[in-house]
Amino acid sequence: MQQSQTELTSDAAESAVNSPLMTTGEVADYLRVKERTIYEMVARQTIPFSRATGKLLFPRRLVDAWLEAQTELPEAGIAPAPPIYAGSNDPLLEWALRQSGSGLAVLARGSVQGLEDLAAGRAVLAGCHLLDPKTGDWNRTAVRSHLPGTSHVLIHWARRTQGLITAAGNPQGIADLKDAAQRGLRFATRAGGAGSTRLFEALLAREGLSLVDLTTVDRPAETHADLATLIETGEADCGLGLQAVAGHLGFIPLVTDESFDLAMTRRDYFEQPVQTLLTFARSDSFTRRAAHLGGYDLTDLGCVLWNG
């Protein structure tokens, strides 16, 4: 018996629901719009999609997350995210969160974890410095991947300098990253989800190296300050970290334009915690603190880098 057009459409929609990857036609049926609308959304990059196989495919998991992000909810009865800053460790930001009276607690567990916490509603603010090695872009690629939809924004915090931290006076005479690796010196490292780990891997790749080529200490450092302490106490010879935590230790600059940025929902951007933080970041005491730490360029602090 010949199927009706309604039954065919229903079958296509059911196929889309059951498949982890949808074609243009399937996602159009899934969203109940015309295929032309899907192509227009792809051109504007307003829907999650992939060209990994040479044709347009739409991961259903990300499409579902994108749909959820578009859902308008009533103000009453919806629990707000807890007053938490999640994401990457930054000494200037964490000092400012305390001194400004923002009311945000700090839960710094790495850039990737921060974006996941933000996406899940476990934090108000997420700091990240994730490099896309293919494009050289900082953070926007990662934010679009972890925060599909149109409800989030990315605000610039600072350009930072990262490099090799060594013992005071650089007693090993380390010239650069490749020199330290080839001599088998002991490296302090950060955890896998940290933006500094991603950056370190990219820097090693430029030298034709990887983490497996290095001699590393047993436990990864939780923060930049912890990494500096491992070197100061002699447990490691060097490690990639911020100039801001090097203090009296040796420091060899490797990256001077790392972009550290803050992701949040558009609604939370206008709320008291974020506005209090950004207002404080325009104060003289904040500027003096950044200069004292060193390795910060605050030129574009507060600029909107991405608006979903």
Buried (B, 14 or more C-beta within 10 A) or exposed (E): EEEEEEEEEEEBBEBBEEBEBBBBEBBBBBBEEEBEEBEEBBEEEBBBBEEEEEEBBBBBEBBBBBBEBEEEEEEEEEEEBBBBBBBBBBBBBBBBBEBBEBEBBBBBBBBBBBBBBBBEEBBBBBBBBBBBEEEEBBBBBBBBBBBBBEBBBBBBBBBBBBBBBBBEEBEBEBEEBBBBBEEEBBBBBBBEBBBBBBBBBBBBEEBEBEBEEBEBBEEBBBBBBBBBBBBBEEBBBBBBBBBBBBBEBBBBEBBEEBBBBBBBBEBBBEBEBBBBBBEBBEEEEBBEBBEEBBBBBBEEBEEEBBEB
